[in-house]
């Protein structure tokens, strides 16, 4: 997948790095497998090379022949890899077309990556095909034939090389399988946790207030209050809510200081995701607060600084304590380290996810009146006809202010599916890589054992009678 760092961030952060490491492990396993087979093949041909040397073949001629054989093997493997990689890349791009990838991220066949992998494969085939041949061609003819007659032509050094490669291959396969199993369990837990939200008939949309008309917090508060009243009056909607972020996406991480902290400016001690929501946010999601109350029209106004935290916040930062009534501060992560006013916890919400492809983390919910942002997300629970609900929403928004755009219209079910493919794809890819690598290791071991049998047979057939 080709991405631009200015939009996506460093390729060494998060899932891209994990996938790069997994692919690198697979490449190492493939190279070790090929090297092991080539070493076993070279060892089994030791009697043949010794016999050719005895019949007058020069060392250069033998090395050239083995060079051509190794080069042909590498070329055939490269052609086969290209024929497999090209349609698979197109199939993956087609399969992920509905994942909602941004315009700057595209899945294409990268010729540079293929060339790099092909160069490594060719170098492996040539190195492990030519070096043993050059070494075998240097040994004395009589010594080689006597060794072939007495035992296998596989020397202690060759055995150590092949055993070491085999052990490394199996070890990397076990690492991939273990990490893939853990990722699959995490992905399943992620999916199970998301089932707490009833995503059926839940429409989402985004609006942005023009800065010229709504430049002050008071103007934005007045607009959103009228919008909530209009949404509540639509008969085809059972509930509606606004907020600065939807589930599965978009929350902002800030540091948290408890009322018991001696140094509330200490960075990195505690952190939580934060977002501003309306009073019917959890009701629209089909959830109920575990304890406490939801926000009302007074929360967020001066003197009414309140917050709702999720269960993960209480478990992580207030274990064994009653969170209701405790006071916290939110600290910006910038260089200024500005702190908010003390916030009183008035409710404990169920734990839901506000980050794509990751487990749920501590969350602090704020009343939107405390942070009346210019851009807001909307959630509308329709009574069955989503398209009709969207049309009514457009009419109400146009009647309120025709200059306010409505965009990013979707459903929460679709957004939840789009937020999970990174974890699921990474787990499936690593499981597939590990499973295939494990088979390669077993096949390499079988070929290694088979090569030893072939070497015994070849040595017995080509041995001269002992005098």
Helices and strands as residue ranges (DSSP letters): H 5-8, H 15-44, H 46-54, H 59-95, G 97-99, H 111-138, H 141-150, H 156-194, E 202-208, H 217-232, E 237-243, E 252-258, E 271-277, H 281-284, E 291-292, E 306-310, H 311-317, E 327-331, E 343-349, E 363-367, G 368-370, E 375-382, H 386-400, E 405-411, H 412-418, H 421-462
